[in-house]
């Protein structure tokens, strides 16, 4: 059974995710973003003694939530390498894969991880603490063009070039090492009354670059498709439009660019069938109880 642990992360759209997996009691499932184990706990409840659940999480804090259950194994690695680690364990196909993308509530709430704009902390933002690239490295070593591209592409910041220029000018006097130091340098560029939204986008852009989030997601989607059994389910929840666009394109066309291919007879060639025409969103009630649910977009597909 799952042991009792302190609050770590509140799963968003929990029951929709579980329903989307269409769990077979004796099936093999993968939760690639284990975190606090909320989704895994419910998956285990639906499996019999023959069922198996593998989970991935590169954050060492996740280990505190591991259940004492012979049907379960936590693999402390990036889910980018899911296929390799599962094959090492003799698993070539699975019945369902769940991904709850983004940063967990736990990571946001720990000041020294540097994910939150609420706390002063080192500019870190690494999901994997063994990684060498931090947000401070980016802010203090990337040139103006590289920084501008990151803020424009990953943060949808129209003044990305001005942000990059200000950072490059400021770091000539002293390195920018902390959350509050960065906010202080960029404060004059933040639209009045929308400061929080501005800094949230700045930090999102840096976090995506630190953790190669979009690159990892693209590779994961390709590997997930290869790993799924016929009629197996892919369930992915994203929290910003860049992720959701990749997921939507892949489910629709089998590639993240959204390029539609047809066979000789004009039929679409795609490995997955979307289970709904639009993404599932959280209800007003859930959003009132968990603000993180506001931006969640859930997409479900079945292997053809």
Steps between C-alpha positions, in 0.01 A plus 500: 500500500606859450655640813380825654714797399486874546319698228719511190285567196127516434423302181302698242208334317582182690192296411504612137860382474421162655187453288705590194744215568212250477687277746507122461547333840786282374655767275837673502498879548749784522472827693788703358456796738465330839540799733284448806359175369140618483427349161701186574306440819171480311649292217623243753153482653366386161765233434484138615797288613613452139495870413816710503573871527829668417559865586767753407623807688845659499427715807658328806221636722253265327653199674324597823165409342586150375249230602597164644338300221654215298305609193672840497846627408629859496775564246695810602572625151368746241200355315676595177674163537185304591531244221860407585438452871183298445670273248776438754225361721363278226206729419454562126134603494265665749124554523505865599731797557419807710690830495414795725744757364646814654617580851340340805345701782776363722775640279334841488464505878866428581674840489856382434402325175451841336180411312276755669496876461371526859823410678854632480728211415786406269401498132498122471181348344653156440248216527797264505742626763781307330471719192771758437296776335317742731295813437794702638728349235257605228447852632874563543653326197252494208545782252228753424374316194470169682319657794264692271406178318429319828271773635318541168460129425452346844339792681301665220648830615469762229772711666740205514778698333470782756509245783811338356671837451427607857638174641820529295550860612434423867734203524794719391495654849436177693369151434127448545484212747156500667129520423458843656812639331358403160159644585662826613693536174190436287244683711481805273416277201202336673160644393335685786236292670619184323833451673426147620394382154813658350741336743316168477570500124864598552549216746309254282733577209810448712362178652420352160853572381663361816309172481476468119128447559375517141783285364436241771126505428552443126726202563262361760201513264685303232612238750159479663342417167751219446436359849120487487311179439216503248211693663741622767437851631718812506385759754686834507424810705682822415501847653606738226423536131844391378465158660134462407572582135762223480263248660206603282707479181643161591163347580350640182781418257762280664761779497547816705496727193140402425581392142211288374593201284260287295523157344433413134125505563500838672465366855688676778810313619528538875583262784259645756129576514395805706231412754345845490497794258616756756720496808333439837516797738448521874162602641449830679471305825838331455664828402365664816657220706826478305611807304754293302208329324409823317752450221477118478416341165446123490519298178436127465576273206479128420753297300346390170 
